[in-house]
């Protein structure tokens, strides 16, 4: 939730810090215009080419930009396991 217009970037990174998928990049947001308030992003476990990522640890990195200010947050590690039929 934010009171002023900003831009938002959300990326999935692997344990080496490499971006495997960008969910949005500097997407403009408007305060209090989303119901429910906030933004929701889903990751399907695929990389930027659409292939399933390798088993391992990944995290979500989010950054908000308001003028000259940048705010960043990271999720805890997300474990991706090999699926078995």
PASEBA-1860 file (N, C-alpha, C; in nm, 3 decimals):
! residues 85
1> XXXXXXXX> 0.085/-0.118/0.000/0.000/0.000/0.000/0.089/0.123/0.000 ~ 0.054/0.223/-0.079/0.134/0.344/-0.082/0.045/0.464/-0.112 ~ 0.090/0.579/-0.069/0.009/0.700/-0.080/0.042/0.783/-0.203 ~ 0.150/0.752/-0.273/0.193/0.831/-0.389/0.220/0.739/-0.506 ~ 0.206/0.787/-0.629/0.239/0.705/-0.746/0.385/0.659/-0.740 ~ 0.409/0.538/-0.785/0.547/0.487/-0.788/0.560/0.387/-0.901 ~ 0.681/0.336/-0.918/0.708/0.229/-1.013/0.752/0.108/-0.933 ~ 0.718/-0.010/-0.981/0.745/-0.134/-0.909/0.818/-0.233/-0.999
9> XXXXXXXX> 0.921/-0.296/-0.943/0.991/-0.405/-1.012/0.987/-0.528/-0.923 ~ 0.959/-0.644/-0.981/0.956/-0.770/-0.907/1.031/-0.874/-0.989 ~ 1.129/-0.941/-0.925/1.210/-1.042/-0.996/1.226/-1.165/-0.909 ~ 1.247/-1.279/-0.974/1.282/-1.404/-0.908/1.431/-1.426/-0.931 ~ 1.506/-1.448/-0.825/1.651/-1.469/-0.837/1.688/-1.604/-0.776 ~ 1.794/-1.665/-0.830/1.841/-1.793/-0.777/1.942/-1.770/-0.665 ~ 1.996/-1.877/-0.610/2.087/-1.866/-0.496/2.220/-1.800/-0.532 ~ 2.251/-1.787/-0.662/2.371/-1.716/-0.705/2.342/-1.568/-0.730
17> XXXXXXXX> 2.217/-1.524/-0.709/2.180/-1.385/-0.729/2.144/-1.351/-0.872 ~ 2.136/-1.451/-0.959/2.101/-1.428/-1.100/1.949/-1.422/-1.116 ~ 1.901/-1.322/-1.190/1.758/-1.310/-1.218/1.718/-1.418/-1.317 ~ 1.622/-1.504/-1.276/1.575/-1.609/-1.365/1.443/-1.571/-1.430 ~ 1.370/-1.477/-1.368/1.243/-1.431/-1.425/1.211/-1.294/-1.370 ~ 1.165/-1.206/-1.455/1.123/-1.072/-1.413/0.970/-1.069/-1.427 ~ 0.900/-1.050/-1.316/0.754/-1.046/-1.319/0.702/-0.910/-1.361 ~ 0.777/-0.805/-1.331/0.747/-0.672/-1.383/0.871/-0.587/-1.365
25> XXXXXXXX> 0.885/-0.485/-1.449/1.000/-0.397/-1.441/0.954/-0.252/-1.450 ~ 0.970/-0.182/-1.340/0.934/-0.040/-1.330/0.792/-0.014/-1.382 ~ 0.702/-0.101/-1.340/0.560/-0.089/-1.375/0.499/0.023/-1.292 ~ 0.431/0.115/-1.357/0.367/0.225/-1.285/0.250/0.173/-1.203 ~ 0.240/0.224/-1.082/0.127/0.190/-0.995/0.062/0.319/-0.949 ~ -0.062/0.311/-0.916/-0.134/0.427/-0.865/-0.185/0.394/-0.726 ~ -0.169/0.485/-0.632/-0.210/0.455/-0.495/-0.361/0.438/-0.481 ~ -0.394/0.337/-0.401/-0.533/0.314/-0.361/-0.629/0.294/-0.477
33> XXXXXXXX> -0.580/0.255/-0.594/-0.668/0.232/-0.709/-0.687/0.084/-0.737 ~ -0.625/-0.002/-0.656/-0.636/-0.145/-0.675/-0.723/-0.202/-0.564 ~ -0.818/-0.286/-0.599/-0.905/-0.347/-0.499/-0.888/-0.498/-0.508 ~ -0.847/-0.567/-0.402/-0.808/-0.507/-0.275/-0.679/-0.428/-0.291 ~ -0.651/-0.341/-0.192/-0.533/-0.255/-0.199/-0.407/-0.339/-0.211 ~ -0.319/-0.301/-0.300/-0.192/-0.371/-0.318/-0.181/-0.434/-0.455 ~ -0.071/-0.500/-0.477/-0.044/-0.569/-0.603/-0.016/-0.715/-0.573 ~ -0.061/-0.802/-0.660/-0.040/-0.946/-0.644/0.033/-0.998/-0.767
41> XXXXXXXX> 0.138/-1.076/-0.744/0.214/-1.137/-0.853/0.222/-1.287/-0.827 ~ 0.216/-1.363/-0.934/0.226/-1.509/-0.925/0.345/-1.554/-1.008 ~ 0.418/-1.652/-0.955/0.529/-1.713/-1.028/0.496/-1.860/-1.047 ~ 0.504/-1.907/-1.169/0.469/-2.045/-1.200/0.588/-2.140/-1.197 ~ 0.702/-2.094/-1.145/0.819/-2.181/-1.137/0.896/-2.192/-1.267 ~ 0.870/-2.100/-1.359/0.936/-2.104/-1.489/1.031/-1.985/-1.504 ~ 1.132/-2.004/-1.590/1.229/-1.898/-1.616/1.177/-1.806/-1.727 ~ 1.260/-1.711/-1.768/1.215/-1.614/-1.868/1.191/-1.675/-2.006
49> XXXXXXXX> 1.244/-1.794/-2.033/1.216/-1.862/-2.159/1.094/-1.953/-2.150 ~ 1.036/-1.964/-2.031/0.918/-2.047/-2.012/0.947/-2.190/-1.970 ~ 1.074/-2.223/-1.946/1.110/-2.357/-1.902/1.106/-2.366/-1.750 ~ 1.073/-2.482/-1.694/1.076/-2.496/-1.548/1.218/-2.470/-1.496 ~ 1.228/-2.400/-1.383/1.360/-2.375/-1.325/1.414/-2.504/-1.264 ~ 1.545/-2.510/-1.248/1.610/-2.625/-1.186/1.576/-2.629/-1.037 ~ 1.575/-2.749/-0.979/1.555/-2.755/-0.834/1.661/-2.669/-0.764 ~ 1.622/-2.603/-0.658/1.715/-2.518/-0.584/1.640/-2.415/-0.503
57> XXXXXXXX> 1.712/-2.312/-0.458/1.653/-2.207/-0.377/1.641/-2.079/-0.458 ~ 1.526/-2.014/-0.442/1.494/-1.891/-0.514/1.433/-1.793/-0.415 ~ 1.438/-1.665/-0.450/1.369/-1.565/-0.369/1.311/-1.458/-0.458 ~ 1.215/-1.387/-0.401/1.150/-1.275/-0.470/1.219/-1.147/-0.425 ~ 1.258/-1.064/-0.520/1.313/-0.933/-0.490/1.216/-0.830/-0.547 ~ 1.174/-0.737/-0.462/1.082/-0.631/-0.505/1.144/-0.495/-0.476 ~ 1.130/-0.404/-0.569/1.179/-0.266/-0.551/1.070/-0.169/-0.593 ~ 1.054/-0.065/-0.513/0.961/0.043/-0.545/1.041/0.171/-0.564
65> XXXXXXXX> 1.004/0.249/-0.663/1.075/0.373/-0.695/0.977/0.490/-0.687 ~ 1.009/0.587/-0.605/0.930/0.710/-0.593/1.026/0.827/-0.610 ~ 1.025/0.885/-0.730/1.118/0.994/-0.757/1.261/0.946/-0.740 ~ 1.336/1.009/-0.652/1.477/0.973/-0.627/1.492/0.861/-0.525 ~ 1.383/0.819/-0.461/1.389/0.718/-0.355/1.367/0.578/-0.412 ~ 1.439/0.481/-0.355/1.420/0.341/-0.390/1.400/0.262/-0.261 ~ 1.298/0.176/-0.259/1.270/0.089/-0.146/1.278/-0.055/-0.196 ~ 1.347/-0.142/-0.122/1.365/-0.280/-0.166/1.329/-0.377/-0.055
73> XXXXXXXX> 1.285/-0.496/-0.096/1.254/-0.604/-0.002/1.282/-0.737/-0.070 ~ 1.318/-0.836/0.011/1.341/-0.972/-0.039/1.259/-1.069/0.043 ~ 1.214/-1.174/-0.021/1.141/-1.279/0.049/1.241/-1.376/0.113 ~ 1.193/-1.461/0.202/1.276/-1.573/0.246/1.301/-1.666/0.125 ~ 1.393/-1.758/0.139/1.420/-1.853/0.031/1.299/-1.941/0.005 ~ 1.276/-1.969/-0.123/1.169/-2.059/-0.167/1.239/-2.181/-0.226 ~ 1.211/-2.299/-0.172/1.273/-2.421/-0.223/1.190/-2.478/-0.337 ~ 1.255/-2.503/-0.449/1.189/-2.568/-0.565/1.247/-2.708/-0.574
81> XXXXX> 1.158/-2.807/-0.573/1.197/-2.947/-0.578/1.159/-3.006/-0.712 ~ 1.229/-3.110/-0.750/1.196/-3.180/-0.874/1.062/-3.249/-0.856 ~ 0.973/-3.233/-0.954/0.844/-3.300/-0.944/0.856/-3.443/-0.993 ~ 0.787/-3.530/-0.925/0.790/-3.671/-0.962/0.652/-3.714/-1.005 ~ 0.645/-3.783/-1.119/0.512/-3.825/-1.170/0.441/-3.921/-1.080
END
